[in-house]
Amino acid sequence: MDEIPLTPMLKQYLDIKKEYPGTILFFRMGDFYEMFFDDARTAAPILEVVLTSRNKNKEDAVPLCGIPYHAMDNYAAKLLRRGYKVAVCEQMEDPALAKGIVRREVTRILTPATALELEVGIDPAGGNTFLVSLNRSGEETALASIDLGTSDFAVRSFPEQRRDALAAELYRRGPKEIIVPRSEETEFCKLIGLFPELSGALVTVLEDEDFHPTGGEQLLKDHFHIDHIEGLGLAGQPAAVGAAASLLTYLRSVRKSALPNIVSLRFSSDEDHLVLDAVSFRNLEIVTNLRTGTGRGSLLEAVDLTVTPMGTRLLRNWLSYPLLDPARIEPRLDAIEEFLGNLIARTEIRKTLKTTADLARLTSRISLGIAQPRHLLQLSATLQRIPDLRRQIDHLQTALCRGMHDQLDPLDSLLDLIDRAIGADPAPDLSEGGVIRDGYNTELDDLRAISRHAKEIIAALEKTEREKTAISSLKVKYNKVFGYFIEVTHTHLKLVPPHYIRKQTLVNAERFITDELKELEDKILRAQERIIALEKSLYGEVISAIQGQTAALAQNAEAMARLDLLTAGAELAQKRNYCRPRFPARKNGEIRIEEGRHPILESGSVQGLQRFIPNDLTISGDRDQILIITGPNMGGKSTYLRQTALIVILAQAGCFVPASRAEIGPVDRIFTRIGAADSLIEGKSTFLVEMIETAIILNNATSRSLILLDEIGRGTSTYDGLSIAWAVIEYLHTLPARPRTLFATHYHELTELAEILERVKNYHISVKEWQESVIFLHKIVAGASDQSFGIHVAKIAGIPLTVIERAKEILLNLEKKELNRLVKERIAGRIETVPAKQKQLFPEDQELQVWDEIRNKLVATDISSLTPLEALNILHYLKVKSETFK
């Protein structure tokens, strides 16, 4: 690049580019934004524009591509979705008046998590768009997150031994951008790399000083206008202080503003909610589908009947962070129950909320000074609905309903200001004028009168000139390039007076100006320029006044989100016959569910499901601690495990649940070992991943934990897997904590454990065999199953009949050698020694019979009275029997 002769414009481009490394520079040139060199090579295929060059076909050719300035939002959004930053460089002076090269400056930087001004939006569905910062200090690692569009700013701190909790928080946030300190770049990138879902996140490395707690503490004090950080809960939390401060530092450099919309910060250093590690959160499909990575088929989609984006975001938060304390859960349930009993109020509230805008995002746009006139009209329309909402909940009595009633503020003075100031149909761009309503400002009204009167003069001038010249086609027109001009068709050119000054020649006409027209043009344009400038000033004053009410607007948004979610919860309960969960105070942590259903499957998200079969569950720490669930493939074992977890999550989130009755002994953590996946990047096989996840469960389970284990041990040989599964159950049973466990398996041998361990119970998914077919009843009942019906499932799948018949023969032969009495007794610990030949684990039935005969012969022999001849006979008998094993 240095060898290429640089024009002044290219030198300017490179100088600006040097100041904004890591960005795609949109360089304004007239009606286009252009990109050069590597930026052009990178952007052209993504934007689907032609990659061309300056000085084409020459050695000093410069790669370039360009986009129309008016379509910038759409093109920038494409780059942002691919994880790039965009620096927008504007012309800061009129090219016609510039002396030398036009002065240009970067006016804004667009990034995947901060580009709020893009009309196309990075998340058009209205979900959260998080920016995350990771920081380590000593034995603590902090994760700070912010959604600039909703002003949601939070930071959590995790001890070094809770790396799994840190990973889970990172996964739950699903950030679009991640900030890390340079000294920890490698380590944190390894953590991010654990999740394929975060592969598209933009990682930005900042210098370590941006995370320093001393400078960070002062930055937080200055931003929140406080003298001490104790009020934020950050005293003695250097990792959290550094993480939070680095976010503000980064945002200020990107937004080039003081971030007035960030008015609060939440900090938590302990687990105040039900913990779902990243594996469990993914396996249970809380907010995204495991197979597609989209919301389709997730728990969130299944139970989301909210009518605003604010309600959906709050629901996602509730499901991601279910509560632990019933005292915090019960008020949510009380409110849902009250709305369930007030159909008219609920219906009216939902109808009203449907007509409101996303107040949280509007507030952030206004606070950051990027709101357009139409956004203010949306704000006005939303504020007008608040008195209706207050009236609709005025008679309700639960604590949350009373709180929402008091929290909702119609902000009458603000509403009056918008209605007086903003026109009913404002132009989308302030530079076009017509934004401020007539009657709001006297000076503006006078200028508009001049402008309108001048237009009448133009019309009169056109009529006079026609009469003077006898040119019937004469027209007085205007465009931005030439201003006002007189246009005459070629047919009448011979009638043009001498004082007309030719301005432009067209195919079918000529354009002229006169001294009189030029004088009039100056008068009109001066008035128009003053109108635009004054409108911008007045609009800025309106925005400033609204910014003064940011806290009240945020409070309204919070109340509306909660109102939406609680009424949606009642709507869900009524439509799908959900019940209110109870949290009885029992020491054994019993979970009792009657006629429980899977919320996702019964919601209609899964095609082809005719009717969901409900099932019961009773599990506790003292009697039914470990439930071993056997039964056929396709019978519903995995569904049963998942539905139990989802019911618990819904209950502790404060929602009604799909059951006829549910009593929940609160759960502090849900562990899952469901599904099969490897991690080839880390060199981990499917089985190793399974064992690592199992180890995490065994080492971290508490008395309030709920463990879901599905097919432990299947990633290795049958007997290896069976041995591990058996030992895992024994270990869980011996733990003093007695964690509640659902263990689905095809190892039917494990059902023997119910006879040995007192808190292990057998259940199975029932089937009905009819001739050569099997009917899956999807009903869980007490007792063990001894079949999996895998061959029947293979037949349903379309496996060739010859393979099916041969599989039946092989199965029959294998079952003859399956777990016979000797092996069962050995596994159960009833036999201390095993003959050498039998150490190959599973003897033939014939061999077992021989060993029984030998054992019986030896037991019946009285050695003390044995004669030499009898001893020889017994020795001969044993020798003959041993021939069986040759």
N, C-alpha and C positions, 0 to 999 in steps of 0.2 A: 504493500500500500504506500510505503514511503517513497518508492521509486516512481510512482505515478505523479505527473505534474498536477498540482492541485489548483483549481480555480478558487477565487475568494469564497464562493459559496460552499464548495466542498471543504475548504479549510474551516469555515464557520461550523459546518456540520460536524466535522471530526472533533473540534474543540468542545462543542456541546455534548457530543456522544461520550467524550472522555469523562465528563462530569456525572454521567448517569450510566455506569457500567451495569451489565446484567439486564438492560432493558432493550426493547425494540423501540427505536426512536422514530416517531411520526413527525416528519419535518415539513412544515407547512410551506407550500409554494403555490401561491394563487389559489385556485379552486381544488387543489389536491394536497394530500399528505404523501410525501415520498420517502422511501427507505433506500439506503445505499449499502454497498459492500456486503458483509456477512448478514446484516439485518435483512437485506433484500433476499438473499439466498434462503434464509430461514423462514421468512414470512410468506413469500410468494406461494409455495405449495399449500400452506395452511389456509391462506386467504383465497386461494384459487384465482390468483391474478397472474398475468404474464410477467415473467422475469426477463427484463430487457437490459439495455445498458446505454450509457452515454458514450459517445465516440465509438459507436458500434463498428466491429470489424477492424479495430485498431488495437495495438498492443496495450495502450493505456485505457482500454475500455473499463468503465466503472459499472458493476452490476447495480440495477435499480428496479424498483417496482413502485406502483402508486395506487392510491385509492381516492375516490371523491370525498371531499371534506364533509359533505352533508350526510354521508353514510358511515362516518367514522365509528359510531357506536356499534354497529353490527360487526364491522371488521375487527375492532378491538376486542369485542366479546369472544370471537373465535380464538384469538391468541390467549386470552385469559383462561379460557376453558382448557387450553393445552398447557397451562402452567407457566406462561410468560408474563413479564411486566411490560407495560407500554408507557413511554414518556412522550407526552404530547407537547410539541414545540410549535408555538404560534408566532405569526408575524406581529410585532409590537408597534408597527407604524405603517402608514399607507405607502405601498411601493411607489406610487406616482409622486410622492413628496419626499421620498428617501434620498439622501445624498450619499451615494455609494450603495453598498450592500444593505439590504433591509435588516433592521435589528430584529433578532428572534430570541425568545426565551421559552424554557419549559414551564408551562403554567400548571401542569398537574401530572401526577404519575398514577396510572391505573394498575392495580394488582388484583389477583383473583379474589381476595377477601375484602377489598376496600373500595371497589369501583361502584359506589352507590349511584353515581350520576348516570350510568349507562341505562338507557331506557329499556334495552333488551334484557338486561338483568343476567346475573350469573346463575341465580336460582329463581326462575320465574314462578316456581310453586310457592314461594314465600317462606321456605324453610330457613334454618339458621345457616349462616356463612361464617365459620369461626376462623380466627387467626389465633395461633397458639405460640407460646414461648416456653422453652424448656431451660431450666437452670439448676445447677447443682452447687451446693455449698456444704462442706463437711459431709455429714451422714444423711443429709436431706436433699431431695430433689423436688423442685416445684414445677407445676404446670399452670401457667396463666393463660386464660382464653378470653377473647372478646369477639362479639358480633357487633361490628360497627353499625350495622343497619338497625339493630334493636337496642343498642347501648348495654348489652348484657356483658358485664365485666366480672370475672371470677378468677380466683387463684386457689389452688390446693397444694398441700405439701405432703410428701410421702417419705418415710424413713427408708434407708437403703435396703432393708430386708423386705420391703413391700414393693419391689419392682413390678410385681404382677399387677398391683393396684394402679401404679403409674401407667403401665401399658393399657390397662382397661380404660382409664380416664382418657388417654390419648385416642383410643379407638372409638369411645363413645362420642367424643367431640367431632370426629371426622373432619379435621381442619382442611381448608383450602390452602392455607399457608402456615409454615412453621418457622420460627426463629430460634436459632441455637447459637451459643457462644463459640468462638473459634477454637478454644482449647478443648471443647467437648464435642466437636463436630463429628468425629468418627464414631464415638460411643452412641450419641443420640441418633445418628443416621442408621446405626444397626437396629436400634429400637424401632424407628419408623419403618425400616425394612421388613419388620415382622408381619406387617399388614399390607397385603396386596391392594386393599381398598385405598391406601394412602399413597400409592405409587404416583398419582398425578398431583400430589400436593407440592407447592412451590416451597423449597427450603432456602431460607436466607441466612447467611452467616454474618453475625455482627461481632465487633471486637469485644473482648472481655470487659473492658471498662464500661460498656453500655449495660452490663449486668451487675456492676459493683453496688453493694448494698448501701454504702454511704451516700454516693451520688444519687442512687435510686430513691433513698428515703427523702432526700430534699426535693427531688422531682415530684414525688407523690404528695408531699406537703404543699408544694406550690400549686399543683394541679387541683387538689381538692380543697385548697384554702384552709388548711388546718395547721396547728402548731405541733401536734404529736401524732404519730402513726398508731398509737394504742387504740384509737377509735376505729381504725380499720382492722384491728385484730392482728396486726403484722409485727408487733413488738417481739424482738427475739427470733424473727423468722427471716434471716438474711437471704435464703434461697428464694422465698416467696417475694420479698421486696425486689430483688434483682429481676425476677421473671416479670413481675407486673410493670416495673419501670421500663424494661426493655421494650415492652409492647407500646407504651406511650411514646418512647423515643422513636421507634420505627414509624408509628402512625403519624407523628408530627412531621417526619421527614417526607412521608408520602403525601399526606393531605395538605401540608404546608399551612396548617391552622392549629389553633389551641385546643381543639376537640371539646367544645362546650357541651356536647351531648353526653359525655361520660361523666356522670354526676355521682356514681356510687360504685363500690367494690365489695364483693363478697369473698370472705376467706374462710377456709376450713382446713384443719390439720388432722381431723379424726374422721372415722367412718361413721357418719350420722345417717347412713342409708343402707338398705340392703345391697350387698356387694355382688356384682356380677362381673367376673373377670372377662377379658376380651373373648376368650374361647366360648364361654357360656353365653355371653351377649350375642355372639354371632350364631351359635348353634340354635339358640331359642328364637332367632329371627324376630327380635324385638322391634327394630325399626327398618331392617332391610331383609330381603329374601336371600337365603343362603346360596341359591343357585344363580340368580340373575344379578344380585347386588342392588336391585331397585326396591322401592317400597312396596311393590305389588306382592301380595301374599305374606306380608309381615303382620305382627300383632298390631302395630300402629295403624296400618290401613284397615285392619279388621274391625277395630273398635272406634275409629275416628268418625264421629258424626258431627264434628264441629262445623261451623259455618264461616269462620274467619281464619286467616293465616295465624293470627295471634293465638287463637284457641288451639290450633294444631301444634304450634311450637310448644305451648305449655303442656299439652298432652304428651308430646315426645319427651319433655323434661321429666314429667311424672313417671313415665314408664321406664326411663333410663335411671332414675334415682328413686326407687320405692323407699318409703319411710320405714323406720324401725320401731318407733314409739307409737303404740295405739292411741295415745293421747293426742298425737298430731294427725293421725289417720281419721279418727272418728268425726272431727268437724267437717271434713270433706264428704264423708258418707252421710252425715246429718243433712247437709245441704242438698245432696243428690236425692235423698229420700223426700225432702220437702218439695223439691221440684217434681218429683215423681207423682206426688199427690196434688199438684197444682197444674193441671194440663193447660188451662187457659193462659196462665201467666207464662208457662214454659213456651207455649206456641207463639205468643206475642213477642216474647223476648227474642226467640230465634228468628222470627220474621224481621224484627227491627235490626238485629245484628247483621243480617244478610245485606242490608243497605249501607253498611258502614265500610270505611276504608281501613287499611292496615295502619292504625294510628301510631304504633310503635315505629314503623319505618318512616312515616310522614314526619314524626317528631325529630328523628335523626337527620333527615334531609334538611329540615328547617334549621336545626341547630348548627349544621355544618355549612349553611348558606348555599345549598345547591338546589333548593326547592324551586320549582317552576310555578307560574301562576295557577295552572290547573291543580297543582298539589294543594294550594291554599283553598281552592273551591272544594276539594275533597275533604279537607280538614273542616271547613265550614259545615258541609253536609253531615259529617260525622258528629260534630259537636251539637248539631240540631237534634240528633237522636238521643242524646243523653237524658234530657228531661223525661222522655218516654220510658227509657230503661229504669230510671229511678221510680217512676210511677208504677211500673210493672212489678217491682220487687218491694214496694213500700209496705205491703202487708205481711211479708214473710218474716220469720222470727229467728231462724238459726243464726249462729254467730257469723258465719261467712256471708250470709245474705245481708245481715245488718251492716257488716263491714264494707261490702261492695256498695251498698246504698250510700253510706257516708263518704266513700272514696270517690264516687262519681261526681264530677264537678262540671257543669255546663259551660263555665267560663264565658258568661254573657258578654263581658266587655270585649273579650277577644273575638267572639262571634260577631259582635256589632262592628268592630274595626274591619274585619274581613269583608263583611257585607257592604260597608260603606266605601271601601277602598278598591276592591277588585271587581272588574267588570264581569258581566254574566257569561261572556264568551271571549275570554282574553286570548290574545295571540300567543302561540307557543314560545315565542322568542321576544325578550324585552326590546331588542333592537328594532322590532317591527312596530312598536307602539300599540296603543289600544288596550293596555293592560289595566290602567287605573280608571275607575268609573267616573263618569261626568258628575260634577258637583262635589267631588271630594277635595279639590284644590282649585282656588280661584285663578291663580296664575296659569295653571294648566288649561283651565277652561278658556281663558282669554287667548292663549296661544292656539288652541284648537279652533276657536272662532276665526282667528286670522287665517289659519290654514284652510278652513272650509270656505271662507269668503274668497280667498285667493283662487281656489278651484273654480268658484263661480265666475271670477274675472277671466280665468283661462277659457272657460266655456264661452263667455261673452266675446273674448278676443278672437276665438276661432270663428264665431259667427260674423264679426266685423271684417275680418280678413277675407272671408269668403265673399262678402258683399263688395269689398273694395277691388278684389282681383278677379271676380267672376269665376273663381275656380271652385266648382262644386265639390271636388274630391278633397279639398284642403282639410287637413286635420292637425290639431295641436296634440302632440303625444309626449310621453316621458319614459325614460329608462335610466337605470343607475349609471350607465356608462356616459351617455351624452346629455343627461338632464332633459330639459324641455326642448322641443324642436317642432318645426312645421314640416309636415310631410305632404308632398305633391306627387301625383302619379306622372309618369312620362308623357301621358297624353296631353297634359295641361302645362307642360314646362314652358311653352312659349308665352304663357300669361304671367309667369313669375316676375314681380317687380324688380327693378335694379337694386333696391336697398336690401333685398334678401341675400344673406350670406350662406353660400353652400357649405354644408357640414359633412354630408355623407351621401354616397351614391349606392343605391340598391338595384336589384334586377328590374323591378317594376316601378321604382319611385326614387325621388331625390328628397334629402332632408336639409332644411335651412334653419337659420336662426336670425333674429332681428335684435336690435339694441333694446327695444321695448320688452321683448320676450326675455332677454337675458336679465334685465333689471327685475322683472317680475319673478323670475326663477330664483334669484338671490334672496329676495324677500321671503318666498315660500320655504326655500330650503333652510334658511336660518331659523325660521319658526319651527320647522319640522325637526331640525337638529336639537333645538332647545326643548321641544316636546319629549324627544327620546331621552335626553339627559335628565330632564325633570322627572319623567316616569321612573327611570332607574333609581333616582334618588328617593322618591316617594316609596317605591317598592322595597328598597333597602330599609326604610324606616318601619314599614309594616313587618318585615321579617325580623328586625331587631326587637320590636314589641312582642312578637310571638315567642322569640327566643327567651325572653324574660319569664315566660310561663312554661319552660321546658319541664320542670319538676312536676307541675300540675298535669301536663299532658301525659307524661310518663305514668303518673298515677292512674289517670283515666284508662290508658292502654292496658295496664296491669289488671284493673278491675274488669274491663271488658273481656280480656282473655280468660279470666277465671269464670266470669259469668257464662261465657260461651261454653267452656269445658264442662261446667257443672250441669248446665241444662242439656248438653249433649250426652252426658253420663246418664241422666234420667231418661232421655229419649232412647238410648241404647238399652237400658234396663227394661223399659216397657216393650220395645219392639222385639227383643230377643229373650224375654223372660229371664233376665238376670236377677240374682238375689243379693241382698246385703250381707257381706261377710261379717262374722263375729270374731272377736279376739278374747276368748275366755282366759282367765289367769290360771293356767295349769302348769305345774312344775315340770311335767313330762314333755311339754311342747307338742301335745297331740294335734295333728292335722286330721280333721274329719270332713270329708266332702261327700255329699249325697247327690247322685245323678249329675256328676260333673261332665262338662263337654269341652271340646277343644275350640277355643274362640275363633281361631283362624279357619279351621275346616268347616265349621257350621255357618260362617259368615257368607259363604258363597265364593270366597277367593279361589277355592280349589274346584276346578271343573269336574263334572262327572259324579260328584258326591250326592247320593240320593237323600240319605237321612243319617244323621249322626247318632250313634248308640251311646247313651250316657252311661257312666260307670261310677262306682263308689270307691272311696279310699279311706282307710284308717291307718295311721302310722304315728308312732310315738316313741319316746326314748326308753320306756320301761317295759312295754309288752311287744309291740310290733315294730321293732327298730329297723329291721332289714327285711324287705319284701322281695323274694326271688320270684321273678315273673317269667314263666315259660309259655310256650305255645307256638302256633304255626307262624311261618313267614306270612306277611300280609294280614296277620290277625289284629295288629294294632298295639303291639307292645311299646314301640317307640312313641306312638301317638299318646299313649297313656302316660308315659313319663313326661313328655313335653306339656301335655295339658295340665298336669299337676303343677309344674313350675309356672306356667302362664297364669293359672288361677291364683297362685300365691303372689305373683308379681302384681296382678291387677288389684288384688285385695290390699296389699301394702302400699300401692300407689294411691289408694283411696277411691277405688272404683268398685262398682258392683261386679259380680262374677257370674260366669255361665254355669250355674248349678241350682238345685232346688234348696240346698242348704250348705253352708260352708263355715266351719269353725277352724280358725287358723292360729296355731301356736306360732307366734312371730318368728320369722326366719332372718338370720343375720347375713347369710351368704348362700347362694345357690351354686353348686359345682356341677358341671356336666362333663361326661365323657361320651359324646354322641358323634357318630359319623366317623369317616376315615379320610385323612389327608396327610400328605407328606410335605416336607419342606426341603426341596432339593437344593435350594440356594444355600441353606445352612448344612447340607449334607445329612439331613435327618430323614430316615425312612418313616413310612406310615406307622409301623409298630413302635419305633422309638418315640415318635410324637405321642402316641397313645400312652406309652409308659411314663413319659415326662408329665403328661397331664394327670395321670393317675397318681404319680408321686406327689404332685402339688396338692391334690385332694387329700391324700392320706396324711400329709404333713401339716395341713392347715385347718382341717375340719374341727368345728366346735360343737357344743351341745345344741346350738340353735341352727346349725347348718342343715341344708337339704341337699342330698347327693343323688344325682341321677347317673347311673352307669349302664351303658347299653353295649352288650357284647364285648366285655373286657376279655382280652386274650386272643381275639380272632386273627390278629396279624401275624401269628407264628404257627408252629405245628399244633395239631389238635391237643396233644398231651401237655406240651409246654403251656399252651393257653389255658387249658383246664386247671393245671396246677397253679398258675398265677391267679386265676379267678377265684379258686378255692381259698388260697392264702389271703387274698384281699378281703374276702367276706369274713374270714376268721379274725383278721386284724381289726376291721371295723367293729366287729362284735366285742372285741376285748378292750377297745378304747374306753377309758372312763367317761369321756364326753358323750358317748352313745349317739353319734350323729344319725339322723333319720335318712334312710337309704332305700332307693328303688333300684333294683338290679335286674335288668332284662337280659336273658341269655338263651342260647340254644344248647348250652351244656346241661342236659337234663340230669347229669350225674350230680350237679350242685344241689339238687333238691334233697339229697341225703342230709344236707346240713341242718335241715329243719328238725331232724331227729336227734341231732347232737347239740345244737346251740339253741338256747331257750328263747332268744328274742328274734330268731329267724323264722319267717313264715313263708309258705309257698302259695303262690297264686298262678293262675294260668288263663290264657285267652281261649275261650271255649270254641269248639267247632262241632259241626254235625256231619258225620260221614254218611253218604247215601250212595250205595252201590260203589262205583269207582270214582265218584266225585266227592268234593268236600265243600261244605257251606261254612263260610267264615261268619260267626255270630258277633264278633267284636265285643264280646262281653267278658269281663274279668270276674273269675270266681275263685273260691278257695281251693287249694289243692295243687298238685303238680301235674305237668303234662309230660308225656314220654315221646312225643312226636313233634316234628317241625313242618312236615308236609312240604318240604322243599321241592321234591320231585313233582308234586302237584302244581306248585307255582311255576316250575319250569315248563310244564305242559301248557299252562295258561299263556305263558310268554311265547309259545310257538316253537319250542325246541322240537326237532324231528322225532317222530314216534319211535324210531329204532333206538335213538339215544335214550328216550324215556324208559323203554322196556329193558334195555341193558342196565340202566341205572337202578332199576328195581331189583334185578338179579344181584348186582354188586352190593346193594344195600342189605339184601337178605343175608348174603354171606358175611358181611361185616358185622351185622347185628348178632350173629352167632358167636362172634369173638368180642363182642362189646363188653361192657362192664359186668363181669360175672361176680359171683359172691366173694371170691378171694380178693379181687381187686377192690371191690367196694369196702370190704373189711379193712384192707390195708390203708386206703385213702382215709377212712374214718378213724384210723388210729387204733384199730382193734387187733391188728397183727403186728408184732414187733419185728419179726424176722421173716425174710422172704428167701425161698430157695434160689440158688444161683441162676438156674434156668429161668425162673420167674422174674428175674430182675429186668427182663425185657418188657416188663409192664403187663401185657395182656396175653395170658396163655390160652391155648385152644381149650374148648370144653373137655376134650378127651384127656388132655394133660391134667386138667383140674381133677377129673375123676380118679386118675392114677394116684395123684398126690393124696387125695382123700383116703384111698385104700391103703397106701403106705403109712399114712399118719394113723389111721385106725388100727393097723396091725401092730405098730410100735406101742400105741397106747394100751392095747390089750395084753402086751407081753409083760410077764412078771420076771424080771431079770434074776431076782434072788433065788428062784426055784427052777431056773432054766438048766436043762441037761445039755451036755455037749452035742448030742444028736439033734435036739430041738433047736439049738443055736445054729447048727449047720443048715437045718431046714429053713430057718428064718432068713439066714444070709442068702441061701439060694433063691428064696422068694423075692427078696429085694433086688437081687441081680437080674432076675427075669423081668421084674417090673421096670427096672431102669432101662431095659432094651427099648422101651416105648419112646425114649427121648433121643435115640440115635437118628 
